[in-house]
Amino acid sequence: MAYLQQAIHRLFNIKRELKEVYFNLTIDTFALSLVSVFIPIYVFNIALDLNLALLFIAVTWLAIGLFSPIAASIASIIGVKHTILLRLPVQVVFLALLLTIPETLGYFAGYEQVFILAIAFIGGVADSLYWTSLNGEFVKNMDKIHQTEEIGALFAAARVGSVVAPALGGIVLTFLGFNILFTIVIILILSSIIPLLRTGDYKGGFRLKMDIIGLKSNRRLAFALFLQGMTNAAEAVMWPLYIFFLFDEFVVVGLASTASGIGIAILTVAVGRFAARFDRRKMIRIGGVAYACLWLLRPFGGTLLEIVLLSFTGGLLLVLINIPLFSIFADFASENIMGRVVFRELWLNTGRVLLLLALLFVPTMRFEAAFVAAGIAALLFLVT
C-alpha cells in the first residue's frame, strides 16, 4: 500500500507534459484495447485464412518500422503533439476501412488480399505517427532522477487503460458486433488528443543517418529490442489466436487479455520503483528465464481457468523485462531523442515481423512453433 501511495504522490509531482502523456495514453490504450486483440481474429473471420491474418499484422508492424524515420522527421518540423494530432485522421481511416471490408471487398475482385494488406499498412502508418511521437515526448520530459518510477507510471497508465477494455470489447462484439465496437473506438481516439493540448509542443531534431539501425552504437540493446519484438508478437497475436481457436469465444479472448493486463498493472509500480536500485540487465535476465518457462507451459492450457492464470502470469513476467529494458533505452536516447526512438521502433518491429513471417512457412503445429520460438527468444535475454 505504501508503494501505491508513493506512486500516486509521484504522479501529482511530475511535469505537466508527462501528466498529459499519461492521460492521453490511458484513453488511447483503452480505446484500442477494446478492439486490437480481436483484429487478427476479425481478418481471419473475413478471409478464413490464418496466413492472411498473420500477414496483416506483419505488414502493420513493418509499416511502423519503415515509417518511423518519416514520423520522426515530421515531428521535428511540426512538433510531436501536432504529429500525434496528424495521426488521428489516419487512424480513423484505417478503422473505417477495416470496418467496411465485408462491403467493399467485392470492388477489388482478384486483388482482395492486396486491398486488405494496404489497409494494414495504413494502420501501421498511424501507429508509427503515434508511438514515435509519444515516446519522444516522454523521454524529453522524463526526470532522470526518478526515471524508472516514471517509466513504471507510463506502463501503468497504458495498463489502466487496457485492463477492462478487452473483456468489454469481447462483450460488445458478442452482443452488438464489430460495427458498434469500431464506432466506439473511433470516438474515444478522437477524444484522446484533448489532454495533450494544454502545454507547448516539442520539435525534436532528427536527421536520417546510415547508422540509424544502431549496430555501431549499441548492439546489445538492438538485440534485446529484437527479442522483445519476437516475444511481443507471440503474446499479442499468437496467444489470443490460440485462445480463440481453442474456445471460439470473443469473451474468453477478452478475459485472457484482461487477466494479462491485471498482472502487468499489479507489478508495474513495484518494479518501476525498485528497478533503479537493482541491476536492470539482471532483472531482464531473470524475467526472460521465467517467461521462457511460461511459454513451455502454455500449450498445455486447456481450461478457462488455466488460460486466465497463464495470461495473468505472462503479464507479471513481462513487467520484469519491459520496464528495465525501456529504462536502458531511455538512457541511450537522452542525447539524440528522436533518432533513438526510430532505432527502437526499427529493431522492435523487425523482431515482431520476422516471427510472423517465419510462421507462414510452418505447415503444421504453428501455435506450438510460435510458443517455442517465443520461449527461445525470452531465454536469449540471458546474453543481452
C-alpha positions in Angstrom: 0.0 0.0 0.0 2.9 2.4 0.8 4.3 1.9 -2.7 0.9 2.7 -4.2 0.6 5.9 -2.1 4.1 7.0 -3.1 3.3 6.3 -6.8 0.1 8.4 -6.5 2.1 11.2 -4.8 4.7 11.0 -7.6 2.0 11.2 -10.2 1.0 14.6 -8.8 4.5 15.9 -8.7 5.7 15.3 -12.2 5.9 17.7 -15.2 2.6 18.7 -16.7 3.8 17.4 -20.0 4.2 13.9 -18.5 0.8 14.0 -17.0 -0.6 14.8 -20.4 1.3 11.8 -21.8 -0.2 9.5 -19.1 -3.8 10.7 -19.6 -3.5 10.5 -23.4 -2.1 7.0 -23.2 -4.7 5.9 -20.8 -7.6 7.0 -23.1 -5.8 5.8 -26.2 -4.9 2.4 -25.0 -8.4 1.9 -23.5 -9.9 2.7 -26.9 -7.5 0.5 -28.9 -7.6 -2.3 -26.4 -11.3 -2.6 -27.0 -10.5 -3.9 -30.5 -6.8 -4.5 -31.1 -6.7 -8.1 -29.6 -9.6 -9.0 -31.9 -8.2 -7.6 -35.2 -6.3 -10.8 -36.3 -9.5 -12.8 -35.5 -11.6 -10.3 -37.5 -9.4 -10.6 -40.5 -9.4 -14.4 -40.2 -13.2 -14.5 -40.0 -13.4 -12.4 -43.2 -10.9 -14.3 -45.2 -10.9 -17.7 -43.4 -7.2 -17.7 -43.9 -4.7 -17.7 -41.0 -1.8 -16.8 -43.2 -3.6 -13.6 -44.3 -4.4 -12.7 -40.7 -0.7 -13.1 -39.7 0.4 -11.2 -42.8 -2.0 -8.4 -42.0 -0.3 -7.8 -38.6 3.2 -8.3 -40.0 2.5 -5.6 -42.6 1.2 -3.3 -39.9 4.3 -3.7 -37.9 6.5 -3.4 -41.0 4.9 -0.1 -41.7 5.6 1.1 -38.2 9.3 0.4 -38.6 9.7 1.7 -42.1 7.6 4.9 -41.5 9.2 5.8 -38.1 12.1 7.8 -39.7 9.4 9.8 -41.7 7.3 10.2 -38.5 10.4 11.5 -36.6 11.1 13.9 -39.5 7.5 15.2 -39.4 7.7 15.6 -35.6 11.0 17.6 -36.0 9.2 20.0 -38.3 5.7 20.4 -36.8 6.2 19.1 -33.3 5.4 15.8 -31.6 1.9 16.8 -30.4 1.0 18.0 -33.8 2.2 14.7 -35.2 0.0 12.8 -32.8 -2.8 15.0 -34.0 -2.0 14.2 -37.6 -2.2 10.5 -36.7 -5.9 10.9 -35.8 -7.4 11.1 -39.3 -5.1 8.3 -40.5 -6.2 6.1 -37.6 -9.9 6.8 -38.3 -9.4 6.0 -42.0 -7.8 2.7 -41.0 -10.6 1.7 -38.7 -13.3 2.8 -41.2 -11.7 0.8 -44.0 -11.3 -2.2 -41.7 -14.9 -2.0 -40.7 -16.2 -1.8 -44.3 -14.0 -4.7 -45.7 -17.0 -7.1 -46.0 -18.9 -4.5 -48.1 -16.0 -3.1 -50.2 -14.1 -6.3 -50.9 -16.2 -7.1 -53.9 -14.9 -3.9 -55.7 -11.4 -5.4 -55.6 -12.0 -8.7 -57.3 -8.8 -10.5 -57.9 -6.9 -8.1 -55.6 -8.7 -8.8 -52.3 -5.5 -9.6 -50.4 -3.7 -6.5 -51.7 -6.6 -4.4 -50.6 -6.6 -5.9 -47.1 -2.8 -5.6 -46.7 -3.0 -2.0 -47.9 -5.4 -1.3 -45.0 -2.8 -2.9 -42.7 -0.1 -0.6 -44.0 -2.3 2.5 -43.3 -2.8 1.2 -39.7 1.0 0.9 -39.3 1.5 4.4 -40.5 -1.0 5.7 -37.9 0.7 3.7 -35.2 4.1 5.0 -36.3 3.0 8.6 -36.1 1.7 8.0 -32.6 4.4 5.9 -30.9 7.4 7.7 -32.4 6.0 11.0 -31.2 4.7 9.8 -27.8 7.9 8.1 -26.9 9.9 11.2 -27.9 7.7 13.4 -25.8 8.1 11.0 -22.8 11.9 10.7 -23.0 12.2 14.5 -23.5 10.2 15.3 -20.3 11.4 12.5 -18.1 13.0 13.2 -14.7 16.4 11.5 -14.8 16.5 11.0 -11.0 13.1 9.3 -10.9 13.4 7.7 -14.4 12.4 4.1 -13.6 9.4 5.3 -11.4 8.1 7.4 -14.3 8.6 4.6 -16.8 6.7 2.4 -14.4 3.9 5.0 -14.3 4.0 5.1 -18.1 3.4 1.4 -18.4 0.8 1.6 -15.6 -1.1 4.3 -17.5 -1.2 2.0 -20.5 -2.4 -0.9 -18.5 -5.0 1.1 -16.5 -6.5 1.9 -19.9 -6.4 -1.6 -21.1 -7.2 -3.8 -18.1 -11.0 -4.0 -18.6 -11.1 -3.0 -22.2 -10.6 -6.4 -23.8 -13.3 -8.0 -21.7 -15.6 -5.1 -22.5 -14.7 -5.4 -26.2 -15.5 -9.1 -26.2 -18.9 -8.4 -24.7 -19.7 -5.7 -27.2 -18.6 -8.0 -30.0 -20.7 -10.9 -28.8 -23.9 -8.9 -28.4 -23.5 -5.8 -30.8 -20.9 -6.8 -33.4 -17.8 -5.1 -34.9 -19.6 -2.1 -36.3 -20.7 -0.7 -32.9 -17.3 -1.6 -31.4 -15.3 0.2 -34.1 -17.6 3.3 -33.8 -16.9 3.5 -30.0 -13.2 3.2 -30.6 -13.1 6.0 -33.2 -15.0 8.4 -30.8 -12.6 7.6 -27.9 -9.4 8.0 -30.1 -10.6 11.4 -31.2 -11.1 12.5 -27.6 -7.6 11.2 -26.5 -5.9 14.2 -28.0 -7.6 16.7 -25.6 -5.1 16.1 -22.7 -2.1 17.0 -25.0 -3.4 20.5 -25.8 -2.7 22.2 -22.5 1.1 22.8 -23.0 3.5 23.8 -25.8 5.0 21.4 -28.3 8.4 19.9 -28.7 10.3 19.6 -32.0 13.0 17.0 -31.6 15.8 17.4 -34.1 16.2 14.4 -36.4 18.5 13.6 -39.3 18.5 10.3 -41.2 21.9 8.7 -40.9 23.3 5.5 -42.3 23.9 4.2 -38.7 20.2 4.6 -37.8 19.9 0.9 -37.2 22.3 1.4 -34.3 24.6 -1.6 -34.9 27.7 0.5 -34.2 26.3 2.4 -31.2 24.6 -0.3 -29.2 24.5 -3.9 -30.4 23.2 -5.3 -27.1 20.2 -3.0 -26.9 19.4 -3.7 -30.5 19.4 -7.4 -29.9 17.3 -7.0 -26.7 14.7 -5.0 -28.6 14.7 -7.6 -31.4 14.0 -10.3 -28.8 11.3 -8.1 -27.2 9.7 -7.8 -30.6 9.6 -11.6 -31.1 8.0 -12.2 -27.7 5.6 -9.3 -28.2 4.4 -10.9 -31.5 3.7 -14.2 -29.8 2.0 -12.6 -26.8 -0.1 -10.1 -28.8 -1.1 -12.2 -31.8 -0.4 -15.9 -31.4 -1.6 -16.3 -27.9 -5.0 -14.6 -28.5 -5.5 -16.6 -31.7 -4.7 -19.8 -29.9 -7.3 -19.0 -27.3 -9.9 -18.1 -30.0 -9.3 -21.4 -31.8 -9.5 -23.3 -28.5 -12.8 -21.8 -27.3 -14.2 -20.0 -30.3 -15.5 -17.2 -28.0 -14.6 -13.5 -28.2 -15.4 -13.1 -24.5 -12.8 -15.7 -23.5 -10.1 -13.9 -25.6 -11.0 -10.7 -23.9 -10.9 -12.2 -20.4 -7.5 -13.6 -21.1 -6.2 -10.3 -22.3 -7.7 -8.5 -19.3 -6.0 -11.1 -17.0 -2.7 -10.3 -18.6 -3.3 -6.5 -18.1 -4.1 -7.0 -14.5 -0.9 -8.9 -14.0 1.1 -6.1 -15.6 -0.7 -3.4 -13.6 -0.1 -5.2 -10.3 3.7 -5.5 -10.7 4.4 -2.3 -12.7 4.5 0.2 -9.8 6.8 -2.0 -7.7 9.2 -2.9 -10.5 9.3 0.8 -11.6 10.3 1.7 -8.1 12.9 -1.0 -7.5 14.5 -1.2 -11.0 16.7 1.9 -10.1 18.2 0.0 -7.1 19.0 -3.3 -8.9 21.0 -4.3 -11.9 18.5 -3.7 -14.7 20.1 -6.3 -17.0 20.0 -8.9 -14.3 16.3 -8.2 -13.8 15.7 -8.7 -17.6 17.5 -12.0 -17.5 15.5 -13.2 -14.5 12.3 -12.2 -16.2 13.5 -13.8 -19.5 14.1 -17.2 -18.0 10.8 -17.2 -16.1 9.0 -16.0 -19.2 10.6 -18.8 -21.3 9.4 -21.4 -18.8 5.9 -20.0 -19.1 5.8 -20.4 -22.9 6.7 -24.0 -22.5 3.6 -24.4 -20.2 1.2 -22.5 -22.4 0.4 -25.3 -24.9 -0.9 -27.4 -22.0 -3.5 -24.8 -21.0 -6.9 -26.2 -21.9 -9.5 -24.9 -19.4 -10.7 -21.3 -18.9 -9.1 -21.1 -15.5 -5.7 -22.3 -16.9 -5.8 -19.9 -19.8 -6.6 -17.0 -17.4 -3.8 -17.9 -15.0 -1.3 -18.3 -17.8 -2.3 -14.9 -19.2 -2.1 -13.3 -15.8 1.4 -14.8 -15.1 2.5 -13.7 -18.5 1.5 -10.1 -17.6 3.5 -10.3 -14.4 6.7 -11.6 -16.1 6.5 -9.1 -18.9 7.0 -6.3 -16.5 10.3 -7.7 -15.4 11.5 -7.4 -19.0 9.8 -4.3 -20.3 10.4 -1.7 -17.6 14.1 -2.2 -17.2 14.6 -2.5 -20.9 12.8 0.7 -21.6 14.9 2.4 -18.8 18.1 1.2 -20.6 16.7 2.6 -23.8 15.8 5.9 -22.2 19.4 6.4 -21.0 20.5 5.6 -24.6 18.0 8.1 -26.1 18.9 11.1 -23.9 21.4 12.5 -26.3 19.5 12.1 -29.6 15.9 11.5 -28.7 14.1 11.2 -32.0 16.9 9.3 -33.6 17.0 6.8 -30.8 13.2 6.4 -30.8 13.5 5.4 -34.5 16.2 3.0 -33.6 13.9 1.4 -31.0 11.0 1.2 -33.5 13.1 -0.4 -36.2 14.5 -3.2 -34.0 11.4 -3.9 -32.1 9.3 -4.2 -35.2 11.9 -6.3 -37.0 11.6 -8.9 -34.3 7.8 -8.8 -34.5 7.7 -9.1 -38.3 10.3 -11.8 -38.6 8.5 -14.1 -36.2 5.2 -13.8 -38.0 6.8 -14.2 -41.4 8.6 -17.3 -40.3 5.4 -18.8 -39.1 3.9 -18.5 -42.6 6.4 -21.3 -43.6 5.4 -23.6 -40.8 2.8 -26.1 -42.3 1.6 -27.7 -39.1 1.6 -27.1 -35.3 2.0 -23.4 -36.0 0.9 -22.2 -32.5 3.3 -24.7 -30.8 6.1 -23.4 -33.1 5.3 -19.8 -32.1 5.4 -20.7 -28.4 8.7 -22.5 -28.7 10.2 -19.5 -30.7 8.9 -17.1 -28.0 10.4 -19.2 -25.3 13.8 -19.3 -27.0 13.7 -15.6 -27.6 12.9 -15.0 -23.9 15.8 -17.3 -22.9 18.2 -15.3 -25.1 17.7 -12.3 -22.9 20.4 -14.1 -20.9 23.0 -12.8 -23.3 21.8 -9.2 -23.6 
